[in-house]
Amino acid sequence: MRISSRAERIEPFYVMEVAKAAMQMARDVARSDRPMIFLNIGEPDFTAPPLVQEAAARAIRDGATQYTHAVGLDALRERISGWYAERFGVQVPARRIVVTAGASAALQLACLALIERGDRVLMPDPSYPCNRHFVTAAEGEPVLLPTTAAERFQLSADKVEAAWDARTRGVLLASPSNPTGTSIAPGELRRIHEFVAARGGLTLIDEIYLGLSYDDAFSQTALAIDDQVISINSFSKYFNMTGWRLGWLVVPDALVPVVERLAQNLFICASTISQHAALACFEGESIAEYERRRSEFKARRDWFIPQLESVGLPVPVVPDGAFYAWADCSAMAQRMGIEGSWDFAFRLMERAHIAITPGRDFGSADTRRYVRFSTASSMAQLEQAIDRLRAL
């Protein structure tokens, strides 16, 4: 069978490849005294809170399960708009919000609407692998620019300017970022956007961890800068609805009918049940629960990162958001007689029964030195993991 060159250009999602290996090993050690601890997937251990679950059950019971508009339930778009106003003090009209089948669909729609064959899109290295693959699938060219700890592993306006050429279409950023949990300083983000906008380019920003910010200096949405910024968001992380596959996209007015047309053809609409359930995310009781959980994620970060440092896995930049630790494993790997984060991750699975993610997925700029730990698991599991690391 002849496979399209487009599909051949998409690399495997190594996070999931490692996860498959971890699951297989977990089955082998399930009955041992050290079952596998999964710190590899960025999925909250919390599920949707009670009001959200009740809203989903009510939608099914009442038969509210048929197609919605391609851009989503009007009531949900209004609730999202209200969240921006209440949480961030930013006015985002509901008409500019498109509800999507997860942030993945939002990114696909944005890339298909805006990227032509051969367009270059600048991105930080390291960054979430699927984001660059969406650019590739739209026949654009993702250009990963190496970043450093001193830059918080984020792009700077100077680097964007130095890399810009006649084929460059724009930038695709993430704040807070996966895998590092770091955000772009607001002033630097503004400088990047102003440079890009002055050249007629696009600023796309993945903000799916926006609600999970722990530092007021980085807690503002990029939409506060300019209504021409294109923001991608999700109900998966802050709202704890990973498997519900629901997200949204905020676009300029002129782009709404274009994205709507694409959505009609590609997806028809996001899950109707998930949309009705998500209405309950914005109730006061639900928000209070989400904020309690955010405090729990922060407590896990505050405990876990110093512990990693103490066992020889330094985290060069303390994450200000999300639930990840981007740790330098080079010294520990050398002591264990292995090279690179890929082999280190598999050795950790074998010897300590801890599943983590090697840096290979996230780029090529020194990523052989780094592994990603997810702190989305319980404190009890994090404590067990540290005990096992100390015993290596």
PyMOL commands that set and color helices and strands:
alter all, ss='L'
color gray80, all
select helices_A, chain A and resi 5-8+14-29+50-61+74-88+94-96+102-114+129-137+149-151+157-163+186-198+216-218+222-224+242-244+253-266+272-282+284-310+330-335+340-352+359-362+367-369+379-390
alter helices_A, ss='H'
color red, helices_A
select strands_A, chain A and resi 37-38+97-100+120-125+141-146+168-174+202-206+230-234+247-250+324-328+354-355+357-358+370-374
alter strands_A, ss='S'
color yellow, strands_A
deselect
rebuild
show_as cartoon
